[in-house]
Amino acid sequence: MEPIQSIEYELTSEMATEIQRELVRWELRRGWRRDLPVLVGGVLFIALIVALGLGGWILPAVGGGLACLVVFFAMGAVWQRWWASQAAASMALIGLHTMERRVRVEFAEDRVRMETEFFRGEGAWTELDDVVVFATFWLLRLRNGGRIILPAKTITPELDAFIRAKAEQMTAPVLTA
């Protein structure tokens, strides 16, 4: 199927560094509410362990071991958030680790396709999770884990309208970061 529109850009090191910084910060900020129950539960559980230890219901060594176990779970939640943000940034910058840094993105009526020197990926518009508009680039997030970066300078008013129409059709929010 012939694409309706396509863009092509070169992923420079400066652009990639800026995109990675923005994506990592954004991903770390947006998911903290999901981790809040684990962190609050950990604090409450440690308070319970301390109260039981001070009341003489458990030995201090057992309380310390339980507290360490709770801290491991809380640190696991924090580490998982950091890892997810790094993975999102690296998936979006897949073209950076090739010799030819040209990235081509094609937009068809039913799907979007990204192609670099060694990587070709595509996703149906039905998989569109959300569109995030940053100051210098746009991020198309797909439910299958795919991330497509579009530099803001390459987005024409027609492409802007097309992406927003597809997002509205798929009930995917268009967020401003």
KEKOLGU-248663 format. One line per field, with one value per atom (N, C-alpha, C): x, y, z; atom name. Coordinates in Angstrom, 2 decimals. Example, Ala and Ser with C-alpha at 12.3 -4.5 7.8 and 13.67 -1.06 7.14 Angstrom:
// KEKOLGU-248663
px <- (13.19 | 12.30 | 13.20 | 12.85 | 13.67 | 12.90)
py <- (-5.69 | -4.50 | -3.30 | -2.25 | -1.06 | 0.03)
pz <- (7.80 | 7.80 | 7.80 | 7.08 | 7.14 | 7.87)
atome <- (N | CA | C | N | CA | C)
END
This chain:
// KEKOLGU-248663
px <- (0.83 | 0.00 | 0.88 | 0.54 | 1.30 | 1.05 | 2.13 | 1.93 | 1.25 | 0.46 | -0.19 | 0.83 | 1.66 | 2.71 | 3.93 | 5.08 | 6.29 | 7.24 | 8.06 | 9.11 | 10.41 | 11.48 | 12.81 | 13.69 | 14.48 | 15.37 | 16.60 | 17.64 | 18.87 | 18.90 | 19.11 | 19.16 | 20.58 | 20.83 | 22.16 | 22.38 | 23.62 | 23.93 | 23.34 | 23.37 | 22.81 | 21.30 | 20.63 | 19.19 | 18.86 | 19.62 | 19.38 | 19.59 | 20.63 | 20.89 | 19.75 | 19.29 | 18.18 | 16.90 | 16.62 | 15.43 | 15.50 | 16.67 | 16.81 | 16.61 | 17.19 | 17.02 | 15.54 | 14.87 | 13.45 | 12.60 | 12.85 | 12.05 | 12.26 | 13.49 | 13.77 | 13.09 | 13.22 | 12.56 | 11.04 | 10.48 | 9.03 | 8.52 | 9.22 | 8.79 | 8.91 | 9.94 | 10.08 | 8.98 | 8.62 | 7.59 | 6.19 | 5.87 | 4.48 | 4.01 | 4.90 | 4.46 | 4.52 | 4.83 | 5.03 | 3.76 | 2.59 | 1.34 | 1.10 | 1.57 | 1.41 | 2.29 | 3.39 | 4.30 | 3.94 | 3.08 | 2.74 | 2.16 | 1.25 | 0.75 | 1.85 | 2.81 | 3.91 | 4.75 | 5.05 | 5.89 | 5.17 | 3.89 | 3.13 | 2.94 | 2.65 | 2.52 | 3.81 | 4.94 | 6.23 | 6.47 | 6.15 | 6.33 | 5.44 | 4.19 | 3.27 | 3.73 | 4.23 | 4.70 | 5.92 | 6.84 | 8.01 | 7.59 | 6.60 | 6.10 | 5.50 | 4.79 | 4.23 | 5.34 | 6.38 | 7.51 | 8.19 | 8.39 | 9.02 | 8.13 | 6.82 | 5.91 | 5.91 | 5.90 | 5.94 | 7.27 | 8.35 | 9.66 | 9.77 | 9.25 | 9.30 | 8.36 | 7.29 | 6.38 | 6.84 | 7.91 | 8.46 | 7.81 | 7.04 | 6.36 | 7.28 | 8.27 | 9.25 | 10.65 | 11.60 | 12.99 | 13.52 | 14.46 | 15.02 | 15.66 | 16.31 | 16.95 | 15.90 | 14.79 | 13.71 | 13.08 | 12.88 | 12.32 | 13.23 | 14.55 | 15.51 | 15.49 | 15.41 | 15.33 | 14.07 | 12.95 | 11.70 | 11.74 | 12.34 | 12.46 | 13.33 | 14.42 | 15.26 | 14.47 | 13.66 | 12.83 | 11.86 | 11.27 | 10.35 | 11.09 | 12.28 | 13.08 | 13.44 | 13.74 | 14.04 | 12.84 | 11.64 | 10.44 | 10.25 | 10.45 | 10.30 | 11.36 | 12.59 | 13.66 | 13.41 | 12.80 | 12.43 | 11.43 | 10.48 | 9.51 | 10.20 | 11.11 | 11.84 | 12.74 | 13.45 | 14.33 | 13.52 | 12.35 | 11.51 | 11.08 | 10.77 | 10.38 | 11.56 | 12.76 | 13.95 | 14.24 | 14.16 | 14.43 | 13.43 | 12.16 | 11.14 | 11.41 | 11.87 | 12.16 | 13.36 | 14.40 | 15.56 | 15.19 | 14.37 | 13.95 | 13.12 | 12.26 | 11.44 | 12.32 | 13.32 | 14.21 | 15.05 | 15.56 | 16.40 | 15.59 | 14.35 | 13.51 | 13.23 | 13.02 | 12.73 | 13.95 | 15.14 | 16.37 | 17.11 | 16.38 | 16.99 | 17.91 | 17.64 | 18.47 | 19.82 | 20.04 | 21.28 | 22.48 | 22.27 | 23.37 | 23.70 | 23.43 | 23.74 | 24.69 | 25.31 | 26.23 | 25.44 | 24.38 | 23.52 | 22.38 | 22.35 | 21.38 | 20.13 | 19.83 | 18.61 | 17.43 | 16.39 | 15.17 | 14.05 | 13.30 | 12.17 | 10.90 | 9.91 | 8.63 | 7.55 | 6.78 | 5.70 | 4.36 | 3.43 | 2.09 | 1.10 | 0.44 | -0.60 | -1.94 | -3.00 | -4.33 | -4.55 | -3.94 | -4.18 | -2.98 | -1.80 | -0.62 | 0.45 | 1.40 | 2.58 | 3.79 | 4.80 | 5.96 | 7.24 | 8.19 | 9.49 | 10.58 | 11.54 | 12.62 | 13.95 | 14.94 | 16.32 | 17.19 | 18.49 | 19.40 | 19.18 | 19.08 | 18.96 | 17.62 | 16.73 | 15.49 | 14.31 | 13.29 | 12.04 | 10.91 | 10.09 | 8.97 | 7.74 | 6.62 | 5.36 | 4.31 | 3.32 | 2.21 | 0.94 | -0.14 | -1.44 | -1.86 | -2.65 | -3.15 | -4.01 | -4.59 | -5.40 | -4.55 | -3.22 | -2.30 | -1.80 | -2.23 | -1.76 | -2.25 | -1.31 | -1.64 | -1.84 | -0.87 | -1.01 | 0.03 | -0.17 | 0.76 | 1.22 | 2.53 | 3.06 | 3.82 | 3.43 | 4.05 | 5.03 | 6.32 | 7.38 | 7.71 | 8.58 | 8.92 | 9.63 | 10.52 | 11.33 | 11.02 | 10.16 | 9.80 | 8.44 | 7.89 | 6.65 | 6.99 | 6.25 | 6.43 | 5.12 | 5.13 | 3.97 | 4.23 | 3.43 | 3.59 | 2.57 | 3.03 | 2.16 | 1.99 | 0.87 | 0.60 | 1.55 | 2.13 | 3.04 | 4.45 | 4.63 | 5.92 | 6.72 | 6.23 | 6.94 | 6.86 | 7.92 | 7.99 | 8.51 | 7.82 | 8.25 | 8.47 | 9.67 | 10.05 | 9.90 | 9.27 | 9.12 | 9.63 | 10.72 | 11.19 | 10.11 | 9.92 | 8.86 | 9.04 | 10.27 | 10.51 | 10.09 | 9.92 | 9.51 | 7.99 | 7.27 | 5.82 | 5.14 | 4.51 | 3.78 | 2.39 | 1.69 | 0.32 | -0.60 | -0.38 | -1.19 | -0.92 | 0.36 | 0.72 | 0.22 | 0.31 | -0.22 | -1.71 | -2.46 | -3.90 | -4.18 | -3.38 | -3.56 | -3.34 | -2.23 | -1.92 | -2.97 | -3.38 | -4.41 | -5.74 | -6.07 | -7.31 | -7.25 | -6.11 | -5.96 | -6.01 | -5.40 | -5.44 | -6.87 | -7.60 | -9.00 | -9.85 | -9.60 | -10.34 | -10.09 | -8.87 | -8.51 | -8.67 | -9.22 | -9.38 | -8.06 | -7.00 | -5.68 | -5.47 | -5.12 | -4.94 | -3.72 | -3.81 | -2.66 | -2.23 | -1.09 | -0.58 | 0.49 | 0.59 | 1.66 | 2.59 | 3.86 | 4.82 | 5.41)
py <- (-1.17 | 0.00 | 1.24 | 2.16 | 3.40 | 4.32 | 4.90 | 5.78 | 7.09 | 7.62 | 8.91 | 10.03 | 9.94 | 10.92 | 10.19 | 10.80 | 10.23 | 11.37 | 11.12 | 12.07 | 11.30 | 12.02 | 11.43 | 12.45 | 11.97 | 12.87 | 12.10 | 12.84 | 12.23 | 12.41 | 11.32 | 11.32 | 11.67 | 12.94 | 13.36 | 13.02 | 13.03 | 12.73 | 13.77 | 15.05 | 16.11 | 15.92 | 15.61 | 15.39 | 14.18 | 13.11 | 11.90 | 12.14 | 12.91 | 13.21 | 14.02 | 15.02 | 15.84 | 15.01 | 14.16 | 13.32 | 12.35 | 11.73 | 10.78 | 11.45 | 12.63 | 13.34 | 13.64 | 14.16 | 14.50 | 13.25 | 12.18 | 10.96 | 10.31 | 10.25 | 9.64 | 10.44 | 11.78 | 12.61 | 12.44 | 12.43 | 12.33 | 10.97 | 9.90 | 8.56 | 8.39 | 8.96 | 8.86 | 9.62 | 10.78 | 11.60 | 11.02 | 10.45 | 10.09 | 8.83 | 7.96 | 6.70 | 6.58 | 7.65 | 7.53 | 7.18 | 7.52 | 7.21 | 5.70 | 4.95 | 3.50 | 2.87 | 3.52 | 2.99 | 3.46 | 4.44 | 5.00 | 3.98 | 3.09 | 2.10 | 1.20 | 0.82 | -0.02 | 0.74 | 2.00 | 2.79 | 3.11 | 3.49 | 3.78 | 2.50 | 1.39 | 0.12 | -0.28 | -0.01 | -0.32 | 0.50 | 1.79 | 2.65 | 2.19 | 1.85 | 1.37 | 0.04 | -0.84 | -2.14 | -1.98 | -1.09 | -0.85 | -0.23 | 0.68 | 1.25 | 0.16 | -0.80 | -1.91 | -2.78 | -3.04 | -3.85 | -3.16 | -1.84 | -1.09 | -1.14 | -0.95 | -0.98 | -2.36 | -3.42 | -4.77 | -5.05 | -4.52 | -4.70 | -3.97 | -2.74 | -1.97 | -2.56 | -3.20 | -3.83 | -5.19 | -5.69 | -6.97 | -8.17 | -7.95 | -9.06 | -9.80 | -9.14 | -9.81 | -9.40 | -10.26 | -9.99 | -8.89 | -8.07 | -7.01 | -7.55 | -8.70 | -9.27 | -9.66 | -10.21 | -10.58 | -9.33 | -8.32 | -7.05 | -6.39 | -6.42 | -5.86 | -6.59 | -7.92 | -8.72 | -8.44 | -8.32 | -7.99 | -6.60 | -5.66 | -4.29 | -4.28 | -5.06 | -5.15 | -5.73 | -6.71 | -7.30 | -6.28 | -5.48 | -4.43 | -3.40 | -3.02 | -2.05 | -2.61 | -3.91 | -4.52 | -4.41 | -4.63 | -4.49 | -3.05 | -2.10 | -0.69 | -0.27 | -0.70 | -0.37 | -1.05 | -2.22 | -2.88 | -2.06 | -1.43 | -0.57 | 0.64 | 1.25 | 2.41 | 2.01 | 0.90 | 0.44 | 0.10 | -0.51 | -0.86 | 0.41 | 1.48 | 2.74 | 3.30 | 3.27 | 3.78 | 2.94 | 1.62 | 0.74 | 0.97 | 1.14 | 1.37 | 2.68 | 3.70 | 4.97 | 4.84 | 4.11 | 3.90 | 3.07 | 2.05 | 1.20 | 1.98 | 2.86 | 3.66 | 4.59 | 5.19 | 6.09 | 5.33 | 4.16 | 3.42 | 2.85 | 2.47 | 1.98 | 3.10 | 4.30 | 5.43 | 5.84 | 5.56 | 5.99 | 4.83 | 3.90 | 2.69 | 3.00 | 4.07 | 4.42 | 5.00 | 5.32 | 5.96 | 5.02 | 3.73 | 2.78 | 2.16 | 2.87 | 2.39 | 3.37 | 2.92 | 3.79 | 4.85 | 4.43 | 5.34 | 5.75 | 7.01 | 7.46 | 8.08 | 7.73 | 8.22 | 7.42 | 8.12 | 7.49 | 7.92 | 6.93 | 7.21 | 6.71 | 7.58 | 7.23 | 7.45 | 6.39 | 6.45 | 6.32 | 7.14 | 7.15 | 6.68 | 5.56 | 5.05 | 5.20 | 4.88 | 5.03 | 4.08 | 2.90 | 1.92 | 1.68 | 2.19 | 1.91 | 2.98 | 2.95 | 3.81 | 2.90 | 3.28 | 2.42 | 3.25 | 2.70 | 3.36 | 2.45 | 3.05 | 2.27 | 2.98 | 2.21 | 2.69 | 1.73 | 1.86 | 1.01 | -0.48 | -0.86 | -2.27 | -2.64 | -1.68 | -1.94 | -1.46 | -2.26 | -1.86 | -2.30 | -1.38 | -1.70 | -0.96 | -1.55 | -0.88 | -1.26 | -0.43 | -0.69 | -0.13 | -0.81 | -0.33 | 0.87 | 1.73 | 2.87 | 2.43 | 1.23 | 0.72 | 0.45 | 0.32 | 0.10 | 1.40 | 2.55 | 3.84 | 4.04 | 4.18 | 4.38 | 5.85 | 6.68 | 8.12 | 8.83 | 10.11 | 10.98 | 12.03 | 12.16 | 13.14 | 14.19 | 15.43 | 16.54 | 17.24 | 17.11 | 17.81 | 19.08 | 19.91 | 21.16 | 20.93 | 19.94 | 19.74 | 18.45 | 17.61 | 16.36 | 15.86 | 14.95 | 14.26 | 12.80 | 12.18 | 10.77 | 10.05 | 9.06 | 8.20 | 6.92 | 6.67 | 5.47 | 4.44 | 3.23 | 2.14 | 1.14 | 0.45 | -0.51 | -1.70 | -2.01 | -3.14 | -2.79 | -1.59 | -1.18 | -0.32 | -0.15 | 0.65 | 2.14 | 2.83 | 4.28 | 4.87 | 5.85 | 6.50 | 7.97 | 8.45 | 9.84 | 10.60 | 11.77 | 12.65 | 14.03 | 14.51 | 15.87 | 16.89 | 17.87 | 18.86 | 19.64 | 19.85 | 20.64 | 19.89 | 18.58 | 17.81 | 17.64 | 18.07 | 17.87 | 19.05 | 18.76 | 19.77 | 19.93 | 21.02 | 21.16 | 20.01 | 19.47 | 18.36 | 17.09 | 16.85 | 15.68 | 15.84 | 17.05 | 17.34 | 17.00 | 17.47 | 17.20 | 15.70 | 15.03 | 13.59 | 12.79 | 13.08 | 12.35 | 12.62 | 13.88 | 14.20 | 13.53 | 13.46 | 12.79 | 11.30 | 10.67 | 9.24 | 9.01 | 9.90 | 9.76 | 9.91 | 10.85 | 11.03 | 9.83 | 9.32 | 8.15 | 6.93 | 6.76 | 5.62 | 5.92 | 7.07 | 7.54 | 7.51 | 7.87 | 7.99 | 9.47 | 9.78 | 11.19 | 11.80 | 13.09 | 13.86 | 14.70 | 14.34 | 14.98 | 16.00 | 17.04 | 18.02 | 17.86 | 17.61 | 17.38 | 18.68)
pz <- (0.00 | 0.00 | 0.00 | -0.81 | -0.97 | 0.24 | 0.82 | 1.97 | 1.55 | 2.47 | 2.24 | 2.37 | 3.41 | 3.64 | 4.18 | 4.01 | 4.60 | 4.94 | 5.95 | 6.32 | 6.44 | 6.26 | 6.39 | 7.09 | 8.05 | 8.77 | 9.19 | 9.54 | 10.05 | 11.56 | 12.26 | 13.71 | 14.14 | 14.40 | 14.82 | 16.29 | 16.71 | 18.11 | 19.05 | 18.64 | 19.47 | 19.64 | 18.53 | 18.58 | 19.45 | 19.31 | 20.08 | 21.57 | 21.92 | 23.32 | 23.92 | 23.20 | 23.69 | 23.84 | 22.86 | 22.91 | 24.08 | 24.27 | 25.37 | 26.71 | 26.91 | 28.18 | 28.44 | 27.42 | 27.58 | 27.85 | 27.10 | 27.28 | 28.64 | 29.09 | 30.39 | 31.49 | 31.46 | 32.46 | 32.42 | 31.22 | 31.07 | 31.56 | 31.17 | 31.59 | 33.10 | 33.72 | 35.17 | 35.89 | 35.36 | 36.01 | 35.86 | 34.72 | 34.45 | 35.16 | 35.61 | 36.18 | 37.68 | 38.38 | 39.83 | 40.57 | 40.04 | 40.74 | 40.84 | 39.85 | 39.90 | 40.98 | 41.31 | 42.33 | 43.74 | 43.85 | 45.15 | 46.13 | 45.73 | 46.70 | 47.26 | 46.44 | 46.92 | 47.94 | 47.64 | 48.55 | 49.86 | 49.77 | 51.00 | 51.81 | 51.14 | 51.84 | 52.53 | 51.87 | 52.48 | 53.73 | 53.68 | 54.85 | 56.00 | 55.69 | 56.73 | 57.32 | 56.46 | 56.94 | 57.84 | 57.47 | 58.32 | 59.64 | 59.63 | 60.88 | 61.76 | 61.15 | 61.91 | 62.51 | 61.72 | 62.21 | 63.39 | 63.29 | 64.39 | 65.63 | 65.43 | 66.59 | 67.25 | 66.45 | 67.01 | 67.71 | 67.14 | 67.76 | 69.08 | 69.13 | 70.38 | 71.44 | 70.98 | 71.92 | 72.40 | 71.84 | 72.26 | 71.59 | 70.56 | 69.88 | 68.92 | 68.39 | 67.51 | 67.92 | 67.63 | 67.94 | 67.01 | 67.47 | 66.63 | 65.34 | 65.42 | 64.22 | 63.18 | 63.63 | 62.71 | 62.11 | 62.95 | 62.46 | 61.44 | 61.71 | 60.76 | 59.43 | 59.50 | 58.27 | 57.48 | 58.18 | 57.49 | 56.88 | 57.61 | 57.08 | 55.82 | 55.82 | 54.61 | 53.44 | 53.71 | 52.66 | 52.07 | 52.93 | 52.47 | 51.64 | 52.07 | 51.31 | 49.94 | 49.85 | 48.55 | 47.60 | 48.11 | 47.26 | 46.80 | 47.71 | 47.35 | 46.34 | 46.54 | 45.59 | 44.24 | 44.26 | 43.01 | 42.21 | 42.89 | 42.20 | 41.60 | 42.36 | 41.85 | 40.69 | 40.82 | 39.75 | 38.50 | 38.64 | 37.50 | 36.76 | 37.47 | 36.84 | 36.06 | 36.65 | 35.97 | 34.73 | 34.86 | 33.73 | 32.60 | 32.94 | 31.91 | 31.17 | 31.88 | 31.21 | 30.28 | 30.70 | 29.84 | 28.61 | 28.80 | 27.67 | 26.68 | 27.16 | 26.25 | 25.42 | 26.06 | 25.33 | 24.32 | 24.68 | 23.75 | 22.59 | 22.81 | 21.72 | 20.73 | 21.23 | 20.35 | 19.54 | 20.05 | 19.38 | 18.73 | 18.19 | 17.62 | 16.44 | 15.73 | 14.59 | 14.96 | 16.21 | 16.64 | 16.53 | 16.67 | 16.73 | 15.38 | 14.32 | 12.98 | 12.31 | 11.25 | 10.51 | 9.73 | 9.09 | 8.34 | 9.26 | 9.63 | 10.64 | 10.02 | 8.81 | 8.17 | 8.70 | 9.08 | 9.56 | 8.62 | 8.15 | 7.26 | 7.94 | 8.00 | 8.61 | 7.56 | 7.31 | 6.32 | 7.02 | 6.60 | 7.18 | 6.13 | 6.40 | 5.52 | 6.23 | 5.53 | 6.11 | 7.30 | 7.25 | 8.31 | 9.21 | 8.87 | 9.68 | 9.52 | 10.45 | 10.40 | 10.40 | 9.63 | 9.44 | 9.60 | 10.36 | 10.55 | 10.00 | 9.35 | 8.74 | 8.94 | 9.43 | 9.52 | 8.72 | 8.85 | 8.08 | 8.35 | 9.63 | 9.99 | 10.62 | 10.79 | 11.51 | 10.68 | 10.65 | 10.02 | 10.94 | 11.34 | 12.21 | 11.78 | 12.05 | 11.73 | 12.74 | 12.82 | 13.73 | 13.14 | 13.41 | 12.94 | 13.79 | 13.20 | 13.95 | 15.12 | 15.04 | 16.15 | 17.38 | 17.22 | 18.34 | 18.96 | 18.42 | 18.94 | 20.36 | 21.28 | 22.69 | 22.99 | 22.60 | 22.73 | 21.88 | 21.71 | 20.99 | 22.00 | 22.17 | 23.12 | 22.32 | 22.50 | 21.78 | 22.71 | 22.40 | 23.12 | 22.34 | 22.87 | 22.20 | 20.86 | 20.81 | 19.60 | 18.84 | 19.39 | 18.70 | 19.17 | 18.39 | 18.74 | 18.98 | 19.88 | 20.19 | 19.97 | 19.10 | 18.90 | 19.69 | 20.71 | 21.54 | 21.12 | 20.82 | 20.40 | 21.53 | 21.55 | 22.62 | 22.60 | 21.45 | 21.36 | 21.85 | 22.41 | 22.93 | 21.98 | 20.77 | 19.79 | 20.09 | 19.76 | 19.93 | 18.63 | 18.12 | 16.88 | 17.18 | 16.87 | 17.09 | 15.79 | 15.87 | 14.73 | 15.12 | 14.54 | 14.86 | 14.51 | 15.36 | 15.17 | 13.87 | 13.46 | 12.24 | 10.97 | 11.06 | 9.87 | 9.76 | 10.77 | 10.78 | 10.10 | 8.99 | 8.23 | 8.85 | 8.53 | 9.04 | 8.59 | 7.39 | 6.91 | 7.72 | 8.02 | 8.83 | 10.26 | 10.79 | 12.12 | 12.17 | 11.20 | 11.16 | 11.00 | 10.17 | 9.94 | 11.22 | 11.93 | 13.17 | 14.23 | 14.36 | 15.36 | 15.02 | 13.75 | 13.34 | 13.64 | 13.38 | 13.69 | 15.20 | 15.97 | 17.42 | 17.94 | 17.39 | 17.81 | 17.40 | 16.21 | 15.73 | 16.61 | 17.12 | 17.95 | 19.43 | 19.77 | 21.15 | 21.92 | 21.25 | 21.87 | 22.20 | 23.43 | 23.79 | 23.14 | 22.84 | 22.38 | 23.57 | 24.15 | 25.36 | 25.03 | 25.81 | 25.67 | 26.86 | 26.58 | 27.67 | 28.15)
atome <- (N | CA | C | N | CA | C | N | CA | C | N | CA | C | N | CA | C | N | CA | C | N | CA | C | N | CA | C | N | CA | C | N | CA | C | N | CA | C | N | CA | C | N | CA | C | N | CA | C | N | CA | C | N | CA | C | N | CA | C | N | CA | C | N | CA | C | N | CA | C | N | CA | C | N | CA | C | N | CA | C | N | CA | C | N | CA | C | N | CA | C | N | CA | C | N | CA | C | N | CA | C | N | CA | C | N | CA | C | N | CA | C | N | CA | C | N | CA | C | N | CA | C | N | CA | C | N | CA | C | N | CA | C | N | CA | C | N | CA | C | N | CA | C | N | CA | C | N | CA | C | N | CA | C | N | CA | C | N | CA | C | N | CA | C | N | CA | C | N | CA | C | N | CA | C | N | CA | C | N | CA | C | N | CA | C | N | CA | C | N | CA | C | N | CA | C | N | CA | C | N | CA | C | N | CA | C | N | CA | C | N | CA | C | N | CA | C | N | CA | C | N | CA | C | N | CA | C | N | CA | C | N | CA | C | N | CA | C | N | CA | C | N | CA | C | N | CA | C | N | CA | C | N | CA | C | N | CA | C | N | CA | C | N | CA | C | N | CA | C | N | CA | C | N | CA | C | N | CA | C | N | CA | C | N | CA | C | N | CA | C | N | CA | C | N | CA | C | N | CA | C | N | CA | C | N | CA | C | N | CA | C | N | CA | C | N | CA | C | N | CA | C | N | CA | C | N | CA | C | N | CA | C | N | CA | C | N | CA | C | N | CA | C | N | CA | C | N | CA | C | N | CA | C | N | CA | C | N | CA | C | N | CA | C | N | CA | C | N | CA | C | N | CA | C | N | CA | C | N | CA | C | N | CA | C | N | CA | C | N | CA | C | N | CA | C | N | CA | C | N | CA | C | N | CA | C | N | CA | C | N | CA | C | N | CA | C | N | CA | C | N | CA | C | N | CA | C | N | CA | C | N | CA | C | N | CA | C | N | CA | C | N | CA | C | N | CA | C | N | CA | C | N | CA | C | N | CA | C | N | CA | C | N | CA | C | N | CA | C | N | CA | C | N | CA | C | N | CA | C | N | CA | C | N | CA | C | N | CA | C | N | CA | C | N | CA | C | N | CA | C | N | CA | C | N | CA | C | N | CA | C | N | CA | C | N | CA | C | N | CA | C | N | CA | C | N | CA | C | N | CA | C | N | CA | C | N | CA | C | N | CA | C | N | CA | C | N | CA | C | N | CA | C | N | CA | C | N | CA | C | N | CA | C | N | CA | C | N | CA | C | N | CA | C | N | CA | C | N | CA | C | N | CA | C | N | CA | C | N | CA | C | N | CA | C | N | CA | C | N | CA | C | N | CA | C | N | CA | C | N | CA | C | N | CA | C | N | CA | C)
END
